[in-house]
Amino acid sequence: MKARSLAAAALAVAALAAAPPAAPGAPPPGALDPSFNGSGLVALGAGSQLLGVAVQPNGEIVAAGQSGGSVLVQRYTTGGALDGQ
């Protein structure tokens, strides 16, 4: 559970890093963006360990780590959904 919470937090940080500056009347900087997966967070599966996060120029987020002894690389759209491409 600890690794899952850490992974969700890391993806939330990446989502915040990819966000444009706040517009007037918008939530304060550092607030989770509910347009990202409905909550601003994405949780990896149980037993997964997140080792790195990168934000691509188009705003998509790539998460890398391991799950069950295998390499795990997932890309998320700017809306927080897994990118099927």
N, C-alpha and C positions, 0 to 999 in steps of 0.2 A: 504494500500500500504506500509506503514511503517513496519508493521509486516512481510510482504512478503519480503521486502528488507533485513530485519534483519535475516530472516530465510535463505535466499540465502547466505548472508555473513557468517552465522554460518556454513553452510554446506561447503562453500568454505574453511573456516578455518580448518574444520575437514579433508577435502581432502588434504590440505597442510600438516597437521600433519601426515597423513598416507603416505605421499610421501617419497620415499627413498632419500638419499643425492644426490645433483645434480652432474651429471657427467661433465667432462670438455666440454665446449662449450654449455652446457645446459642453460636454462633461470636462472636468479639469484634466490636465495632462497626467498620465499615469493611470487613469481610470480604464477599466476593461471595456472593450468595444463589443456591445451585444450583437453587432452585425457579423461578428466572427463566431460562427457556430452557435448563435443564439445566446451565448453566455460569456463570450470572450475567452473561453478555455477549450482545449481539446485534451482528452485523456487517452493515453496509450493503453494497450491491453495489459492485463495482469502479468507480471513477470518480465515486462519490458523495461529496458534501461536506456534512457536518453543520454547520449554522449556529446551531441553537437547539434546546433541549429544555425541555419543560414537563411537570410532573406534575399531572394533573387530580385533583380532590377524591376521585374514586373509586379513585385509585391507578394508573390507566392513564397511559402515557407517550406524549407526542406529540413526534415528532422532525421538524424542518423543515430543509430544505437544498436542494441542487440535485444533479441527476444528468443528465449529457449535455446541459447547457444548459436543462433543464426544471426547474420547481419540483418539489420532492419533499417530501411531507408524509405521514408514516406514524404510525399509532397502534398501540401495543403493549398487550396485556393485562397484568395484573399477573403473569402467568406467563411473559411474554416472547414470546408469539406475536403475529403481526400480527392486528389486530382487523379482522375482515371486515365490520363494520357501516359 
